[in-house]
Amino acid sequence: MKTIKQKLIIPIIAIALVSVTACKDGSKNEPAAPMSNEMYQEPMDDKDDMSMSDNQDAKAEAILKDYFNLKDALVGDDNDKAKELGATLASTLGSFDASSYSDSEQQDLKDIMEDAIEHAEHISESDIAHQREHFKVLSKDVIDMVAITGTEMKLYEQFCPMYDGGTAWLSTKEEVRNPYYGSKMLTCGEVQREIN
């Protein structure tokens, strides 16, 4: 019996250590180091340059503003505020005008907006766990939008390895505040890359 207990304790301790170190939820205010694992970094080429282009649309900036407000509500575990902001973001996404972009970009933006609207609408009707599921796809859509529209803001693409196999989001601050876990694991994640 003693041998069985010893054999069970070692894996349990190993799992506990991995869980604790995978996502540090300390109150350190140190900036996150860039991720060194190439699996989570997407190489950027000229067409992925996210600097502001000549055909910038102020509506893209309005989408980002609403997106960041929604992210902050999820960071704060505020289901009702996230519902309200999801509806606001869906409306802002719906009014996006892509006419100043190339035909190819217009089609890509149309597809991005349709998908993003659907997820923003779901956020406006859901409990917080479901809101976070939709925010994952919404974040991918917004990252894809910024790749086309560019932005005047300095943004940080952040990444949480713990949520749903690994999930990214955008932030205006380098300091990680996780919208997928909120107060449970507020600082879980790292800066994956800077935009601008």
N, C-alpha and C positions, 0 to 999 in steps of 0.2 A: 504494500500500500504506500509506503514511504517513497519508493522508486517511482510510482505512478504520479504522486503529487509533485515530485521534483521534475519529472518530464513535462508536466502540465504547466508548471510555474514559469519555466524558461520561455515558451512561446507566448504566454500571456504578458510577460514583462516586455518581450520584443514588440508585440503588437501595441502595447501601451506607449512605448518609446516612439514608435513610428507615428502613432496618432498625435502625440504631443508635439513632435518636431515637424510634422507635415504642415501644420498651420499654427504658427506662433500667435497667440492672442494676448500678448503682453501689452503693456501700455507704453512701449518704447516709442519715441517720436523720431526714430532714425528713418531716413529715406530708404525705401526699398532698393535693393541692388537689382540691376537688370538681370533678367533670366539668362542663365547660361545654357539651358537645355534647348538645343536647336529644334527639338520636336515641337515646341510651342512658339517658335519664332518664325514668322513668315518673311521670306526675303522680299525686299521692295525693289522694283525696277522702275524705270522712268514713268510708266503709265500709272504706277501706284503712288507717285509723289503726291503727298497730301498738302502741299502748300497751296495758298490761295491762288486761283487762276483768274484770268481776266473776266470770265463769265460767272463770277461769283453771284449768288442769289441771296439777298437778305433773308429770304424765307428759310434757307438752309441754316442760317444763324439762329432764327427763331425756333426751328426744330431742335437744334442743339440746346438752346435755353430750356425748352420744355422737357427735353430728355433729362437734363441734369437736375431739374426740379423733381422729376419722377424718381430718379436714382436716389436723391437725398431723402425722399419719403420712404423708400424701401430700406435705406440705411437706418432710418429712424424707426423702423418697424411700424409705420403708420399706414395701416390698410385703407382707412377712409380717405386720407389725403392722396394716396397712390391711385385710388379709384377716380377721384376728381381730376388728378393730373394726367391719368391715362386718357380720359375723355378729351382733355385739352390738347394733348399731344396728337390724338387721332384727328382732331379738327385741323391742327397746324399742318400735319402731314398731308391731309386732303387738299389743302390750299397751295401746295408746292407747285410752282410753275417751272417746268424744265425746258421751256421753249428756247432759251438762249444757249442750250448745249447741243452738241453734235447729235446726229440721228442715232448713232450707237449709244451714246451716253443717255439720250432721252429714253430709249427703250430700257436700258439698265435701271435708270432712275424710276421709271414707271413701275417696273417689277419690284424694286426695293420698296417704293412707297405703298404699293398694294399690300405687300406682306407686312410691312411695319404698321399700317393702319389696322389690319386684322389683329395683330398682337396688342396694340395699344387699346383697341376696343375690348379685348378679352381682359386686359388689366383693369379696365374701368368697371368690370362686372364680377371680379373674382376675389376669393380670399387671398391672403398674403402669400401663402405657399404657391398657389397657382399663378399669382402675379409674377413671382420670381421666375417661374418656369417660362412665362411669356417674355419677361424682360431679357432673358438669355438670347432669344432669337431676335428680339427688338434691338438689342445691343449690336448684334452682328449686322443687322440692316443699317443701323446708324453709322457703324464703322465703314461699311461699304459705300454709303452715301458720301461720307467725308472724303473717301478715296477719289470720288468724282468731283465733288463741289469744292473741296478744299475748305479752309477755315482761317480766319484771322487769329483765332485763339490758339494758345499753346495748350495742347491736350496730352493726356497720358493714357495710353492703353494699358489697362491693368488686367491681371489674370489671377484667378483663384483655382488652384489645382484640385481642390476638394469638392467643388460643386459640380455635380452631374458630369464627371469625367474631365473636368477642366472647363472654365468659362471666362470669357473676357468681357470688359466693359470699358467705357470711356470716363475720364474724370478731368476736371480742370485743375486739380491739385495733385501733386506728386504723392502726398500722404494717402495711404490706402485706407479706404472706408468701404467695406464690402456690402453691396446691396443684396447679395444672395443669402447672407447669414445675419445681417444686421447686428444686434447687440450680442448674439450668441458667439460670433467670431468676427468682430468688427474689423480687425486688422489683418485678416487672412488674405494673403495675396501679395503680388509683387508688380512693379512697373515692368511691363513687357517692352514698351518702346515709347518714345516721345514723338509727337506729331507737331511739326513746325519747330 
